[in-house]
Amino acid sequence: MTYDPNNIFARILRGEIPNKTAYEDDYVLAFHDINPQTPTHVLVIPKGPYVSFADFSAKASDAEILGFFRAVGKVAKDLGADESGYRVLANHGRDAHQEVPHFHVHIFAGVNLGRMIKPTDR
Ligand code: 5GP
């Protein structure tokens, strides 16, 4: 799948669509999800053009991968979720219902998240 430079997160990165920023550095932008599923629901995206987890893990540089995952940990800590706990989730492709084709992880926190996930029929 080729990267669509007009996907919604690319437009957020270019400042064409506003966002509620939680954190930003050379490698990532973290912002609050527009439709939060938990009291705290933040998305972390790399600044590079990667479609999905598969694309990012295969093609991103060591520095981008390091910068990304260090930032995810920092954002979760800064949100105050280290002690109570949080969940990091990345949806890749159809079965995971990935909606936006720019790699991102969700950080869910602020509530007891239950154990893991429940698969459903398509
Ligand atoms: P996915 O299903 O691709 O893993 O999740 C995409 C997430 O992006 C969804 O939770 C959705 O609410 C969020 N989202 C979609 N469009 C926007 C937007 O324009 N702004 C923000 N902040 N979040 C968005």
Backbone and ligand atoms as CSV (ligand in chain L), in Angstrom:
chain,resi,resn,atom,element,x,y,z
A,1,MET,N,N,0.854,-1.198,0.000
A,1,MET,CA,C,0.000,0.000,0.000
A,1,MET,C,C,0.890,1.248,0.000
A,2,THR,N,N,0.651,2.147,-0.933
A,2,THR,CA,C,1.464,3.368,-0.956
A,2,THR,C,C,0.866,4.409,-0.010
A,3,TYR,N,N,1.737,5.248,0.497
A,3,TYR,CA,C,1.334,6.266,1.464
A,3,TYR,C,C,0.510,7.345,0.773
A,4,ASP,N,N,-0.633,7.666,1.368
A,4,ASP,CA,C,-1.494,8.734,0.848
A,4,ASP,C,C,-1.158,10.031,1.592
A,5,PRO,N,N,-0.510,10.980,0.921
A,5,PRO,CA,C,-0.086,12.197,1.628
A,5,PRO,C,C,-1.251,13.090,2.047
A,6,ASN,N,N,-2.468,12.723,1.634
A,6,ASN,CA,C,-3.631,13.518,2.039
A,6,ASN,C,C,-4.463,12.848,3.118
A,7,ASN,N,N,-3.905,11.767,3.733
A,7,ASN,CA,C,-4.668,11.174,4.836
A,7,ASN,C,C,-4.756,12.185,5.988
A,8,ILE,N,N,-5.735,11.954,6.858
A,8,ILE,CA,C,-6.062,12.976,7.869
A,8,ILE,C,C,-4.892,13.279,8.804
A,9,PHE,N,N,-4.070,12.273,9.111
A,9,PHE,CA,C,-2.950,12.538,10.031
A,9,PHE,C,C,-1.826,13.287,9.320
A,10,ALA,N,N,-1.663,13.047,8.035
A,10,ALA,CA,C,-0.693,13.839,7.268
A,10,ALA,C,C,-1.119,15.303,7.272
A,11,ARG,N,N,-2.409,15.517,7.163
A,11,ARG,CA,C,-2.916,16.895,7.151
A,11,ARG,C,C,-2.757,17.542,8.533
A,12,ILE,N,N,-2.930,16.744,9.572
A,12,ILE,CA,C,-2.687,17.260,10.939
A,12,ILE,C,C,-1.215,17.625,11.078
A,13,LEU,N,N,-0.318,16.759,10.587
A,13,LEU,CA,C,1.125,17.042,10.683
A,13,LEU,C,C,1.491,18.334,9.948
A,14,ARG,N,N,0.812,18.612,8.840
A,14,ARG,CA,C,1.105,19.829,8.075
A,14,ARG,C,C,0.409,21.063,8.660
A,15,GLY,N,N,-0.379,20.853,9.725
A,15,GLY,CA,C,-1.068,21.973,10.353
A,15,GLY,C,C,-2.320,22.402,9.620
A,16,GLU,N,N,-2.803,21.562,8.692
A,16,GLU,CA,C,-4.004,21.929,7.918
A,16,GLU,C,C,-5.279,21.650,8.705
A,17,ILE,N,N,-5.176,20.766,9.686
A,17,ILE,CA,C,-6.317,20.429,10.546
A,17,ILE,C,C,-5.831,20.592,11.983
A,18,PRO,N,N,-6.609,21.291,12.820
A,18,PRO,CA,C,-6.152,21.512,14.193
A,18,PRO,C,C,-6.150,20.231,15.018
A,19,ASN,N,N,-5.326,20.219,16.046
A,19,ASN,CA,C,-5.312,19.072,16.960
A,19,ASN,C,C,-5.001,19.583,18.353
A,20,LYS,N,N,-5.341,18.743,19.337
A,20,LYS,CA,C,-5.023,19.067,20.735
A,20,LYS,C,C,-3.734,18.315,21.060
A,21,THR,N,N,-2.621,19.039,20.939
A,21,THR,CA,C,-1.304,18.399,21.064
A,21,THR,C,C,-0.972,18.080,22.512
A,22,ALA,N,N,-0.490,16.843,22.726
A,22,ALA,CA,C,-0.012,16.444,24.048
A,22,ALA,C,C,1.506,16.538,24.110
A,23,TYR,N,N,2.173,16.320,22.968
A,23,TYR,CA,C,3.637,16.304,22.949
A,23,TYR,C,C,4.084,16.353,21.488
A,24,GLU,N,N,5.246,16.984,21.270
A,24,GLU,CA,C,5.818,16.982,19.922
A,24,GLU,C,C,7.332,17.060,20.026
A,25,ASP,N,N,8.025,16.315,19.187
A,25,ASP,CA,C,9.478,16.478,19.056
A,25,ASP,C,C,9.849,16.204,17.598
A,26,ASP,N,N,11.127,15.978,17.330
A,26,ASP,CA,C,11.566,15.805,15.933
A,26,ASP,C,C,10.961,14.567,15.283
A,27,TYR,N,N,10.588,13.578,16.086
A,27,TYR,CA,C,10.162,12.291,15.542
A,27,TYR,C,C,8.651,12.060,15.571
A,28,VAL,N,N,7.960,12.665,16.531
A,28,VAL,CA,C,6.551,12.322,16.744
A,28,VAL,C,C,5.693,13.548,16.997
A,29,LEU,N,N,4.397,13.323,16.769
A,29,LEU,CA,C,3.360,14.226,17.278
A,29,LEU,C,C,2.390,13.353,18.068
A,30,ALA,N,N,2.047,13.793,19.275
A,30,ALA,CA,C,1.046,13.099,20.091
A,30,ALA,C,C,-0.109,14.056,20.319
A,31,PHE,N,N,-1.325,13.575,20.103
A,31,PHE,CA,C,-2.493,14.450,20.235
A,31,PHE,C,C,-3.696,13.642,20.698
A,32,HIS,N,N,-4.660,14.345,21.281
A,32,HIS,CA,C,-5.828,13.679,21.844
A,32,HIS,C,C,-6.771,13.232,20.720
A,33,ASP,N,N,-7.269,11.997,20.866
A,33,ASP,CA,C,-8.188,11.442,19.867
A,33,ASP,C,C,-9.475,12.271,19.839
A,34,ILE,N,N,-9.984,12.504,18.637
A,34,ILE,CA,C,-11.192,13.325,18.470
A,34,ILE,C,C,-12.434,12.613,19.027
A,35,ASN,N,N,-12.363,11.297,19.131
A,35,ASN,CA,C,-13.498,10.497,19.607
A,35,ASN,C,C,-12.994,9.543,20.687
A,36,PRO,N,N,-12.678,10.103,21.874
A,36,PRO,CA,C,-11.986,9.292,22.887
A,36,PRO,C,C,-12.812,8.107,23.370
A,37,GLN,N,N,-12.135,6.968,23.476
A,37,GLN,CA,C,-12.788,5.733,23.931
A,37,GLN,C,C,-12.609,5.527,25.430
A,38,THR,N,N,-11.700,6.291,26.033
A,38,THR,CA,C,-11.434,6.221,27.467
A,38,THR,C,C,-11.194,7.652,27.951
A,39,PRO,N,N,-11.216,7.894,29.273
A,39,PRO,CA,C,-11.037,9.272,29.754
A,39,PRO,C,C,-9.759,9.922,29.201
A,40,THR,N,N,-8.705,9.158,29.080
A,40,THR,CA,C,-7.502,9.629,28.387
A,40,THR,C,C,-7.291,8.745,27.166
A,41,HIS,N,N,-7.232,9.359,25.997
A,41,HIS,CA,C,-7.047,8.607,24.740
A,41,HIS,C,C,-6.202,9.484,23.822
A,42,VAL,N,N,-4.931,9.142,23.742
A,42,VAL,CA,C,-3.977,9.941,22.961
A,42,VAL,C,C,-3.407,9.083,21.838
A,43,LEU,N,N,-3.230,9.708,20.692
A,43,LEU,CA,C,-2.610,9.058,19.538
A,43,LEU,C,C,-1.181,9.560,19.406
A,44,VAL,N,N,-0.253,8.658,19.121
A,44,VAL,CA,C,1.128,9.057,18.849
A,44,VAL,C,C,1.451,8.629,17.427
A,45,ILE,N,N,1.921,9.576,16.613
A,45,ILE,CA,C,2.234,9.278,15.213
A,45,ILE,C,C,3.667,9.696,14.907
A,46,PRO,N,N,4.334,8.922,14.054
A,46,PRO,CA,C,5.653,9.361,13.606
A,46,PRO,C,C,5.497,10.491,12.594
A,47,LYS,N,N,6.522,11.319,12.453
A,47,LYS,CA,C,6.455,12.399,11.465
A,47,LYS,C,C,6.725,11.899,10.052
A,48,GLY,N,N,7.348,10.732,9.928
A,48,GLY,CA,C,7.627,10.164,8.613
A,48,GLY,C,C,6.386,9.516,8.008
A,49,PRO,N,N,6.421,9.301,6.670
A,49,PRO,CA,C,5.252,8.792,5.945
A,49,PRO,C,C,5.159,7.259,5.968
A,50,TYR,N,N,4.630,6.711,7.031
A,50,TYR,CA,C,4.491,5.257,7.147
A,50,TYR,C,C,3.013,4.908,7.258
A,51,VAL,N,N,2.590,3.944,6.443
A,51,VAL,CA,C,1.170,3.605,6.344
A,51,VAL,C,C,0.648,2.911,7.591
A,52,SER,N,N,1.483,2.044,8.159
A,52,SER,CA,C,0.964,1.136,9.193
A,52,SER,C,C,2.118,0.637,10.053
A,53,PHE,N,N,1.763,-0.155,11.035
A,53,PHE,CA,C,2.800,-0.759,11.887
A,53,PHE,C,C,3.776,-1.568,11.050
A,54,ALA,N,N,3.250,-2.345,10.116
A,54,ALA,CA,C,4.121,-3.181,9.282
A,54,ALA,C,C,5.115,-2.322,8.507
A,55,ASP,N,N,4.616,-1.246,7.920
A,55,ASP,CA,C,5.446,-0.345,7.125
A,55,ASP,C,C,6.511,0.316,8.012
A,56,PHE,N,N,6.082,0.812,9.160
A,56,PHE,CA,C,7.005,1.507,10.061
A,56,PHE,C,C,8.082,0.556,10.576
A,57,SER,N,N,7.676,-0.625,11.042
A,57,SER,CA,C,8.650,-1.544,11.644
A,57,SER,C,C,9.646,-2.047,10.604
A,58,ALA,N,N,9.208,-2.143,9.333
A,58,ALA,CA,C,10.097,-2.639,8.285
A,58,ALA,C,C,10.988,-1.546,7.703
A,59,LYS,N,N,10.469,-0.307,7.612
A,59,LYS,CA,C,11.177,0.701,6.806
A,59,LYS,C,C,11.734,1.890,7.574
A,60,ALA,N,N,11.238,2.155,8.763
A,60,ALA,CA,C,11.730,3.325,9.494
A,60,ALA,C,C,13.180,3.100,9.912
A,61,SER,N,N,13.918,4.198,10.062
A,61,SER,CA,C,15.315,4.107,10.506
A,61,SER,C,C,15.356,3.746,11.990
A,62,ASP,N,N,16.537,3.290,12.421
A,62,ASP,CA,C,16.709,2.993,13.846
A,62,ASP,C,C,16.363,4.221,14.690
A,63,ALA,N,N,16.803,5.386,14.240
A,63,ALA,CA,C,16.561,6.612,15.016
A,63,ALA,C,C,15.069,6.919,15.103
A,64,GLU,N,N,14.346,6.686,13.995
A,64,GLU,CA,C,12.896,6.956,14.022
A,64,GLU,C,C,12.176,5.988,14.962
A,65,ILE,N,N,12.582,4.728,14.920
A,65,ILE,CA,C,11.926,3.727,15.783
A,65,ILE,C,C,12.238,4.003,17.251
A,66,LEU,N,N,13.486,4.302,17.520
A,66,LEU,CA,C,13.882,4.632,18.895
A,66,LEU,C,C,13.148,5.885,19.370
A,67,GLY,N,N,13.168,6.917,18.542
A,67,GLY,CA,C,12.516,8.170,18.916
A,67,GLY,C,C,11.036,7.971,19.153
A,68,PHE,N,N,10.417,7.141,18.306
A,68,PHE,CA,C,8.980,6.920,18.427
A,68,PHE,C,C,8.643,6.233,19.750
A,69,PHE,N,N,9.299,5.113,20.022
A,69,PHE,CA,C,8.893,4.344,21.210
A,69,PHE,C,C,9.325,5.021,22.508
A,70,ARG,N,N,10.426,5.747,22.494
A,70,ARG,CA,C,10.769,6.542,23.675
A,70,ARG,C,C,9.686,7.600,23.923
A,71,ALA,N,N,9.196,8.195,22.845
A,71,ALA,CA,C,8.167,9.227,22.990
A,71,ALA,C,C,6.863,8.637,23.514
A,72,VAL,N,N,6.495,7.445,23.055
A,72,VAL,CA,C,5.253,6.823,23.549
A,72,VAL,C,C,5.335,6.658,25.070
A,73,GLY,N,N,6.471,6.168,25.544
A,73,GLY,CA,C,6.642,6.006,26.990
A,73,GLY,C,C,6.602,7.335,27.725
A,74,LYS,N,N,7.220,8.335,27.140
A,74,LYS,CA,C,7.232,9.663,27.772
A,74,LYS,C,C,5.818,10.255,27.830
A,75,VAL,N,N,5.088,10.131,26.733
A,75,VAL,CA,C,3.737,10.691,26.699
A,75,VAL,C,C,2.869,10.013,27.762
A,76,ALA,N,N,2.942,8.693,27.833
A,76,ALA,CA,C,2.131,7.966,28.830
A,76,ALA,C,C,2.502,8.423,30.238
A,77,LYS,N,N,3.788,8.593,30.470
A,77,LYS,CA,C,4.239,9.052,31.795
A,77,LYS,C,C,3.732,10.469,32.070
A,78,ASP,N,N,3.870,11.343,31.083
A,78,ASP,CA,C,3.444,12.729,31.275
A,78,ASP,C,C,1.934,12.844,31.453
A,79,LEU,N,N,1.191,11.883,30.914
A,79,LEU,CA,C,-0.267,11.873,31.105
A,79,LEU,C,C,-0.640,11.418,32.509
A,80,GLY,N,N,0.359,10.956,33.253
A,80,GLY,CA,C,0.109,10.516,34.626
A,80,GLY,C,C,-0.380,9.091,34.723
A,81,ALA,N,N,-0.129,8.309,33.666
A,81,ALA,CA,C,-0.715,6.972,33.593
A,81,ALA,C,C,0.235,5.863,34.042
A,82,ASP,N,N,1.464,6.209,34.393
A,82,ASP,CA,C,2.439,5.172,34.742
A,82,ASP,C,C,1.973,4.316,35.918
A,83,GLU,N,N,1.449,4.971,36.939
A,83,GLU,CA,C,1.140,4.217,38.154
A,83,GLU,C,C,-0.171,3.440,38.022
A,84,SER,N,N,-1.216,4.095,37.509
A,84,SER,CA,C,-2.518,3.424,37.410
A,84,SER,C,C,-2.563,2.436,36.252
A,85,GLY,N,N,-1.783,2.697,35.227
A,85,GLY,CA,C,-1.711,1.776,34.086
A,85,GLY,C,C,-2.333,2.349,32.827
A,86,TYR,N,N,-1.969,1.753,31.732
A,86,TYR,CA,C,-2.470,2.198,30.431
A,86,TYR,C,C,-2.292,1.076,29.420
A,87,ARG,N,N,-2.916,1.240,28.267
A,87,ARG,CA,C,-2.774,0.266,27.181
A,87,ARG,C,C,-2.275,0.978,25.937
A,88,VAL,N,N,-1.302,0.376,25.262
A,88,VAL,CA,C,-0.796,0.879,23.983
A,88,VAL,C,C,-1.268,-0.083,22.910
A,89,LEU,N,N,-1.888,0.465,21.861
A,89,LEU,CA,C,-2.472,-0.403,20.839
A,89,LEU,C,C,-2.221,0.164,19.446
A,90,ALA,N,N,-1.851,-0.697,18.520
A,90,ALA,CA,C,-1.704,-0.287,17.120
A,90,ALA,C,C,-2.573,-1.195,16.266
A,91,ASN,N,N,-3.438,-0.606,15.469
A,91,ASN,CA,C,-4.258,-1.375,14.536
A,91,ASN,C,C,-3.561,-1.406,13.181
A,92,HIS,N,N,-3.384,-2.618,12.649
A,92,HIS,CA,C,-2.804,-2.750,11.305
A,92,HIS,C,C,-3.787,-3.490,10.403
A,93,GLY,N,N,-4.277,-2.803,9.395
A,93,GLY,CA,C,-5.058,-3.465,8.348
A,93,GLY,C,C,-6.514,-3.760,8.704
A,94,ARG,N,N,-7.138,-4.530,7.808
A,94,ARG,CA,C,-8.589,-4.731,7.824
A,94,ARG,C,C,-9.097,-5.388,9.091
A,95,ASP,N,N,-8.509,-6.500,9.472
A,95,ASP,CA,C,-9.039,-7.218,10.630
A,95,ASP,C,C,-8.935,-6.396,11.911
A,96,ALA,N,N,-7.992,-5.490,11.945
A,96,ALA,CA,C,-7.833,-4.633,13.130
A,96,ALA,C,C,-8.618,-3.324,12.998
A,97,HIS,N,N,-9.322,-3.145,11.864
A,97,HIS,CA,C,-10.127,-1.937,11.629
A,97,HIS,C,C,-9.276,-0.671,11.658
A,98,GLN,N,N,-8.088,-0.727,11.065
A,98,GLN,CA,C,-7.291,0.499,10.939
A,98,GLN,C,C,-8.037,1.461,10.023
A,99,GLU,N,N,-8.327,2.653,10.544
A,99,GLU,CA,C,-9.094,3.632,9.765
A,99,GLU,C,C,-8.205,4.643,9.063
A,100,VAL,N,N,-7.145,5.039,9.728
A,100,VAL,CA,C,-6.300,6.101,9.170
A,100,VAL,C,C,-4.980,5.485,8.705
A,101,PRO,N,N,-4.646,5.630,7.423
A,101,PRO,CA,C,-3.458,4.954,6.871
A,101,PRO,C,C,-2.161,5.733,7.091
A,102,HIS,N,N,-1.964,6.148,8.329
A,102,HIS,CA,C,-0.674,6.710,8.779
A,102,HIS,C,C,-0.424,6.044,10.125
A,103,PHE,N,N,0.706,5.333,10.249
A,103,PHE,CA,C,0.957,4.559,11.469
A,103,PHE,C,C,0.709,5.389,12.729
A,104,HIS,N,N,0.034,4.787,13.678
A,104,HIS,CA,C,-0.204,5.450,14.964
A,104,HIS,C,C,-0.390,4.402,16.039
A,105,VAL,N,N,-0.080,4.783,17.262
A,105,VAL,CA,C,-0.496,3.970,18.398
A,105,VAL,C,C,-1.458,4.795,19.232
A,106,HIS,N,N,-2.391,4.052,19.828
A,106,HIS,CA,C,-3.329,4.639,20.776
A,106,HIS,C,C,-2.769,4.426,22.179
A,107,ILE,N,N,-2.881,5.421,23.042
A,107,ILE,CA,C,-2.632,5.234,24.469
A,107,ILE,C,C,-3.975,5.441,25.170
A,108,PHE,N,N,-4.454,4.365,25.797
A,108,PHE,CA,C,-5.720,4.416,26.543
A,108,PHE,C,C,-5.405,4.413,28.033
A,109,ALA,N,N,-6.066,5.278,28.784
A,109,ALA,CA,C,-5.818,5.327,30.225
A,109,ALA,C,C,-6.988,6.023,30.914
A,110,GLY,N,N,-6.930,5.997,32.240
A,110,GLY,CA,C,-7.905,6.742,33.032
A,110,GLY,C,C,-9.088,5.922,33.493
A,111,VAL,N,N,-9.064,4.624,33.211
A,111,VAL,CA,C,-10.168,3.744,33.603
A,111,VAL,C,C,-9.628,2.313,33.601
A,112,ASN,N,N,-10.291,1.423,34.350
A,112,ASN,CA,C,-9.905,0.011,34.262
A,112,ASN,C,C,-10.251,-0.487,32.855
A,113,LEU,N,N,-9.266,-0.920,32.121
A,113,LEU,CA,C,-9.430,-1.252,30.699
A,113,LEU,C,C,-9.887,-2.683,30.446
A,114,GLY,N,N,-10.075,-3.460,31.502
A,114,GLY,CA,C,-10.467,-4.847,31.285
A,114,GLY,C,C,-9.291,-5.644,30.762
A,115,ARG,N,N,-9.531,-6.917,30.536
A,115,ARG,CA,C,-8.440,-7.775,30.089
A,115,ARG,C,C,-8.475,-7.918,28.565
A,116,MET,N,N,-7.466,-7.433,27.907
A,116,MET,CA,C,-7.257,-7.651,26.476
A,116,MET,C,C,-8.454,-7.245,25.629
A,117,ILE,N,N,-8.829,-8.055,24.634
A,117,ILE,CA,C,-9.815,-7.641,23.628
A,117,ILE,C,C,-10.806,-8.767,23.364
A,118,LYS,N,N,-11.942,-8.375,22.764
A,118,LYS,CA,C,-12.947,-9.367,22.390
A,118,LYS,C,C,-13.083,-9.393,20.873
A,119,PRO,N,N,-12.683,-10.473,20.191
A,119,PRO,CA,C,-12.878,-10.539,18.738
A,119,PRO,C,C,-14.380,-10.551,18.413
A,120,THR,N,N,-14.728,-10.013,17.252
A,120,THR,CA,C,-16.126,-10.013,16.829
A,120,THR,C,C,-16.202,-10.556,15.407
A,121,ASP,N,N,-17.433,-10.898,14.972
A,121,ASP,CA,C,-17.635,-11.247,13.577
A,121,ASP,C,C,-17.439,-9.984,12.738
A,122,ARG,N,N,-17.069,-10.152,11.480
A,122,ARG,CA,C,-16.849,-8.963,10.639
A,122,ARG,C,C,-18.147,-8.302,10.293
L,1,5GP,P1,P,-7.532,3.484,13.893
L,1,5GP,O1,O,-8.842,2.764,13.805
L,1,5GP,O2,O,-7.006,3.859,12.524
L,1,5GP,O3,O,-6.520,2.742,14.724
L,1,5GP,O4,O,-7.815,4.806,14.710
L,1,5GP,C1,C,-7.932,6.069,14.135
L,1,5GP,C2,C,-8.285,7.047,15.246
L,1,5GP,O5,O,-8.144,8.354,14.748
L,1,5GP,C3,C,-9.727,6.919,15.756
L,1,5GP,O6,O,-9.702,6.650,17.164
L,1,5GP,C4,C,-10.339,8.282,15.441
L,1,5GP,O7,O,-11.228,8.737,16.445
L,1,5GP,C5,C,-9.122,9.174,15.326
L,1,5GP,N1,N,-9.298,10.304,14.429
L,1,5GP,C6,C,-9.793,10.270,13.163
L,1,5GP,N2,N,-9.792,11.505,12.625
L,1,5GP,C7,C,-9.268,12.329,13.571
L,1,5GP,C8,C,-9.010,13.734,13.592
L,1,5GP,O8,O,-9.252,14.475,12.640
L,1,5GP,N3,N,-8.475,14.237,14.728
L,1,5GP,C9,C,-8.186,13.456,15.819
L,1,5GP,N4,N,-7.665,14.047,16.886
L,1,5GP,N5,N,-8.422,12.126,15.824
L,1,5GP,C10,C,-8.957,11.572,14.715
